[in-house]
């Protein structure tokens, strides 16, 4: 392993992730551990150079105040504490972090993407040997970066499966094929499952029911593809560090459980490969960029798993779904032209299951409205509305009402979160 490491022990601090990111921003790798991690375990961590005890208000578990295992002080690397008064070590303030990391612990600033990639390639080769790895490649940031990393490490031993469920944005399946099969030479199985998903979804209007159907059908299609293949031992997943940190150390209650392709039947047992599990999202993007993935893949805005399925409100019909896809493509194109791509966190269109009266070509029309949503947020828990210049909205509106079949009206959703969620379903 090439990079030095500072371990953060979670003693109920509220900002474990922020602290890890601060240390990584100094060019030094850092990982978060539960408060009661054993000294032996830490000793075996590659290139451990120092430990920070990160105390805070969440330091009571099951009615008892938590503390570290005393042997942690005997590992032989410097130990410092932030906000943990009882610790048998010096208390450092955040602005002293740099001197602790470089002065006391003598770390080198050698955490960068080139070293990360080199380390991971070596580890992946060792873990996988001459076996094969399966990956559900949606074309989202995380699965794309996992694919690129595995292609670099094991080439043709990676088998990617791209399931087109018909709810992807315009041009996405084509881009996945172009980038991974044609440019990177990956083994890519393309499963055109559009009819299958849309048939299952026909007449279903409840949002949670739609999500369940899409999720379950995805697993079924993936399972079928996996069963056609022989001799696959590993399943790669795009798990990233926030997934793990949020899933809970001892003091963090489980916020979410993440299983990207969870739910596979028991007889399809794979060993997991999760090469991004220590990266934060911006690092995942940097990794993808370093591996040569295109910018519009790496800096892609968040896109929900059920895709356009939750933006074609109510029971999905093919014609309305197509109108969502086309209007969304126009919005994205115009936002890119206006330089808004990196400035707005998430932007998309949706179409409610309703029509309104209008006039088109001198005749009465009775067609769908398209709603534009463009929000900014840090963590998706709250969101504000982006102020878009009128001429841009004007142009988008004109293009949508002239180019998209079945649409006679465009609205801009001004609702922040709360009270509105980002998606309408
Ligand atoms: P809401 O609508 O809850 O969305 O304000 C917050 C963020 O989560 C995304 N989202 C989803 N992502 N599966 C996903 O993978 C889902 O079912 C889902 N629902 C919402 C949404 O796009 C936004 O970024």
Boltz pocket constraint, residues with backbone or C-beta under 6 A from the ligand:
constraints:
  - pocket:
      binder: B
      contacts: [[A, 211], [A, 302], [A, 303], [A, 304], [A, 305], [A, 306], [A, 346], [A, 380], [A, 417], [A, 420], [A, 421], [A, 422], [A, 423], [A, 424], [A, 425]]
      max_distance: 6.0
